[in-house]
Amino acid sequence: MSEYVVDLSGIRKTYRGGVEALKGIDLQVPEGCIYGLLGPNGAGKSTMVKILTTLIKKSGGTGTMLGRPLGDRTALQQVGLLPEHAQFPDYLTGRQVIEFTAGLQNVPTAETKQRTDELLDLVQMTEAQQRKIKSYSKGMKQRIGIAQALVNDPKIVFLDEPTDGVDPAGRRDFRVLMKKLREEGRTIFINTHILSELEPIVDRVAIISEGQLRGEGVLDDLRASTPEYSIEFEGTLSIEAANAMKAEAIKVESGLITVSTSYATEVQPVIDQLRQENLVIVKIERRTQSLEDLFIDLIDSTKAATPPPIPS
């Protein structure tokens, strides 16, 4: 059995007309993590999830999910899914959507009521459970969508653009919920083009563009630039102090010193020097390359490395 809950090799998908949505994707997703598949619209993210959940067939490649070949029914029974642009019947209540999904997933009737109650509480929809779907906001529909994806107590949950159209408060609640699900030992696979939503919670990321994998791994390992500490201060640094701070990793400007390092201990001598100068330290901040900057850098670098087509 593979050590990964998802283990893919050379996955391809070509739609009618020769459109290549996926061009040989290799991907390994460890158990019990929040995994982000990131990319712009049309990158192939939703195609990947549809292949994994057997909504469409792959054109090539091999893979396993939960140790079984893709499409294995036993594995699929342990999977939860919230597809992109999920639509639920307007005439059903939020509770009925969850109960209906429980029936489709063969959840025992005796367990359905308790499980539904727990999920409504988990997504903060208990008070609105008897309202019809047509009266719900986009955020409320997404909460019910996440609840129905969890109704079969899955080991792996696929969420396709789960915060699209959700307000800031709803996105904050979503991040809290994802952390809770991870603590329960579940693997959360999230597709999104809203990069800032995943940065605080994601364990690993894969960046995809034009059907190709541009980068994959632990976020801190993928960041191209060394973290840096910026120190803002009031007053004028003496020439002697400025000369004492001269080093390749230290940049001194008017009212600002930048130290390129991953270690806070290497910043302490700079702080000590400022205090000896009786200067007021206004702000100390650790900066790293943002997920958005990482994404743009990877996409731009791979495009630059691709030679232009040779004219016929």
C-alpha positions in Angstrom: 0.0 0.0 0.0 1.3 3.5 -0.9 2.3 5.8 1.9 0.2 8.5 0.3 -3.5 8.9 0.3 -3.2 10.1 -3.3 -0.4 8.8 -5.5 -0.5 9.8 -9.2 1.9 9.3 -12.1 1.6 10.8 -15.5 -2.1 11.7 -15.3 -3.4 13.1 -18.6 -6.7 14.4 -19.8 -7.5 15.4 -23.4 -11.0 16.6 -24.1 -12.8 16.3 -27.4 -11.2 18.6 -30.0 -7.7 17.8 -28.7 -7.7 20.2 -25.8 -5.1 19.0 -23.2 -6.4 19.8 -19.7 -3.7 17.8 -17.9 -0.3 17.0 -19.4 1.2 14.3 -17.3 0.8 15.1 -13.6 2.8 13.4 -10.9 1.3 14.1 -7.5 1.7 12.6 -4.0 -0.6 13.7 -1.1 0.5 12.6 2.4 -2.1 11.5 4.9 -3.6 13.9 7.4 -2.6 17.2 5.8 -4.3 20.2 4.2 -3.1 20.0 0.6 -3.6 22.9 -1.7 -3.9 22.6 -5.5 -3.4 26.1 -6.7 -3.7 27.8 -10.1 -5.6 30.2 -12.2 -9.0 29.5 -13.7 -8.6 26.9 -16.5 -5.4 25.5 -15.2 -6.8 22.0 -14.8 -7.5 21.9 -11.1 -11.2 20.9 -11.4 -10.3 18.3 -14.0 -7.9 16.7 -11.5 -10.6 16.4 -8.8 -13.1 15.1 -11.3 -10.7 12.3 -12.3 -9.9 11.4 -8.7 -13.7 11.2 -7.9 -14.5 9.4 -11.2 -16.8 12.1 -12.5 -14.7 11.9 -15.7 -12.2 9.4 -17.0 -8.5 10.1 -17.4 -6.9 9.8 -20.8 -3.6 8.3 -19.5 -1.5 7.7 -16.5 -1.8 5.6 -13.3 -2.6 6.3 -9.7 -4.0 5.1 -6.4 -6.2 6.7 -3.8 -6.3 5.4 -0.2 -4.1 2.5 -1.4 -6.5 1.3 -4.1 -6.6 2.0 -7.9 -8.4 5.1 -9.0 -12.1 4.4 -9.3 -12.1 1.6 -6.7 -15.5 1.7 -5.0 -14.2 0.8 -1.5 -11.9 3.8 -1.7 -14.7 6.1 -3.0 -16.9 5.2 0.0 -14.2 7.0 2.1 -14.2 10.1 0.1 -16.2 13.4 0.5 -16.7 15.9 -2.2 -17.8 19.5 -2.6 -17.7 20.2 -6.3 -17.2 23.7 -7.8 -20.5 25.5 -8.3 -22.4 22.9 -6.3 -26.1 23.1 -6.8 -28.7 21.7 -4.3 -32.5 21.5 -4.9 -34.0 24.8 -3.9 -37.0 23.1 -2.3 -34.9 21.1 0.2 -33.9 22.5 3.6 -30.3 22.5 4.6 -30.9 19.5 6.9 -32.6 17.6 4.1 -29.6 18.1 1.8 -27.3 16.5 4.4 -29.8 13.6 5.0 -30.3 13.0 1.3 -26.5 12.8 0.8 -26.3 10.4 3.7 -28.7 8.1 1.9 -26.7 8.3 -1.3 -23.6 7.4 0.8 -25.3 4.4 2.5 -25.0 5.9 5.9 -27.1 3.8 8.2 -30.5 5.3 9.0 -29.9 4.9 12.7 -26.8 7.1 12.5 -28.1 9.7 10.1 -29.9 12.0 12.6 -27.0 12.2 15.0 -24.5 12.7 12.2 -26.6 15.4 10.7 -27.0 17.2 14.0 -23.2 17.1 14.6 -22.4 18.4 11.1 -25.0 21.3 11.3 -23.3 22.3 14.6 -19.8 22.0 13.0 -20.6 24.3 10.1 -22.7 26.7 12.3 -26.0 26.0 10.5 -28.1 24.6 13.3 -30.4 27.6 13.5 -31.0 27.8 9.8 -31.3 24.0 9.2 -35.1 24.1 8.5 -34.9 27.0 6.0 -35.0 26.1 2.3 -31.9 26.3 0.2 -33.3 29.0 -2.0 -33.3 31.4 1.0 -29.6 30.8 1.7 -26.7 33.1 0.9 -23.7 31.8 -1.1 -21.8 31.4 2.2 -24.6 29.4 3.8 -24.9 27.1 0.8 -21.1 26.5 1.0 -21.4 25.6 4.7 -24.1 23.0 3.9 -22.0 21.8 1.0 -19.1 21.1 3.3 -21.4 19.4 5.8 -22.7 17.0 3.1 -19.2 16.3 2.0 -18.5 15.0 5.6 -21.6 13.0 6.1 -20.0 9.6 5.4 -17.1 10.4 7.8 -14.5 10.4 5.0 -10.8 9.9 5.2 -10.2 12.4 2.4 -12.3 15.4 1.5 -12.1 17.2 -1.9 -13.2 20.8 -1.8 -13.3 22.7 -5.2 -13.2 26.5 -4.8 -14.9 26.2 -1.4 -14.6 29.9 -0.5 -15.6 31.4 -3.9 -18.2 34.1 -3.2 -17.9 33.7 0.6 -17.6 36.9 2.7 -14.4 37.5 4.9 -16.1 36.2 8.1 -17.1 33.0 6.3 -13.6 32.5 5.0 -12.2 32.9 8.5 -14.6 30.3 9.8 -13.6 28.0 6.9 -10.0 28.2 7.9 -10.8 27.3 11.5 -12.9 24.4 10.3 -10.2 23.0 8.0 -7.7 23.0 11.0 -10.3 21.1 13.0 -10.7 18.5 10.3 -7.0 18.1 10.0 -6.8 17.5 13.8 -9.3 14.7 13.3 -6.8 13.0 11.0 -8.5 13.7 7.7 -6.8 14.7 4.5 -8.2 17.9 3.0 -7.6 18.5 -0.7 -8.5 22.0 -1.6 -8.6 23.5 -5.1 -8.6 27.3 -5.3 -7.3 30.3 -7.2 -7.7 32.5 -4.1 -4.2 32.0 -2.9 -4.3 34.1 0.2 -7.0 31.9 1.7 -4.8 28.8 2.0 -1.5 30.4 3.1 -2.2 30.4 6.8 -3.3 26.8 7.0 -1.9 24.7 4.1 0.7 22.0 4.8 1.7 21.3 1.2 0.9 23.0 -2.1 1.0 22.1 -5.8 1.0 24.9 -8.3 -0.5 24.1 -11.7 -0.8 26.1 -14.8 -1.9 25.2 -18.4 -2.2 21.5 -17.3 1.3 21.2 -16.0 2.8 21.1 -12.5 5.0 24.1 -11.9 6.0 23.4 -8.3 5.1 21.2 -5.4 6.1 20.8 -1.7 6.1 22.3 1.7 5.4 26.0 1.3 8.5 27.2 3.2 10.7 25.0 1.0 9.2 26.4 -2.2 9.7 30.1 -1.3 12.5 31.3 -3.5 13.8 34.2 -1.3 15.4 34.0 2.1 13.1 35.4 4.9 14.1 38.8 6.1 13.6 41.0 9.2 12.8 44.7 8.8 13.5 47.0 11.7 12.0 50.5 11.6 13.5 53.1 13.9 13.3 56.8 14.6 16.4 59.0 14.7 19.7 59.1 12.9 22.1 56.3 12.9 25.7 57.4 13.5 28.3 56.7 10.8 30.2 54.5 13.2 27.1 52.4 13.9 26.3 52.1 10.2 29.8 51.0 9.4 29.6 48.4 12.2 26.5 46.9 10.7 27.9 46.6 7.2 27.5 43.0 6.0 26.2 41.3 2.9 22.9 40.3 4.7 22.3 43.7 6.2 20.9 46.7 4.3 20.8 50.1 6.1 18.5 52.9 4.9 17.1 56.0 6.5 14.9 54.8 9.3 15.0 51.2 8.2 17.3 48.2 8.5 16.7 45.0 6.6 18.4 41.7 7.7 18.2 38.8 5.3 18.1 35.7 7.6 15.9 32.9 8.8 17.1 33.2 12.3 16.0 35.7 14.9 19.2 35.4 16.8 21.1 37.0 13.9 18.9 40.1 14.3 19.7 40.7 18.0 23.1 42.4 17.5 21.4 44.9 15.2 18.7 45.6 17.8 21.4 46.0 20.5 23.3 48.5 18.3 20.2 50.6 17.9 19.6 50.6 21.6 23.2 51.7 22.2 22.5 54.6 19.9 19.5 55.4 22.0 17.2 55.2 18.9 13.6 54.3 19.2 12.6 51.0 17.6 9.2 51.5 16.0 8.5 48.1 14.4 10.2 44.7 13.9 8.6 42.5 11.2 9.6 39.1 9.7 8.8 39.0 6.0 8.7 36.0 3.7 7.7 35.5 0.1 3.9 35.4 -0.1 2.1 32.5 -1.6 0.8 34.8 -4.3 4.4 36.0 -5.1 5.6 32.4 -5.2 2.9 31.4 -7.6 3.6 34.3 -9.9 7.4 33.6 -9.8 6.9 29.9 -10.7 4.5 30.6 -13.5 6.7 33.4 -15.0 9.9 31.4 -14.7 8.4 28.3 -16.4 6.9 30.4 -19.2 10.3 32.1 -19.7 12.0 28.7 -19.9 9.6 27.5 -22.6 11.0 28.3 -26.1 8.7 30.0 -28.6 7.2 27.7 -31.3 9.2 27.3 -34.4 7.5 28.9 -37.4 6.4 26.4 -40.0 
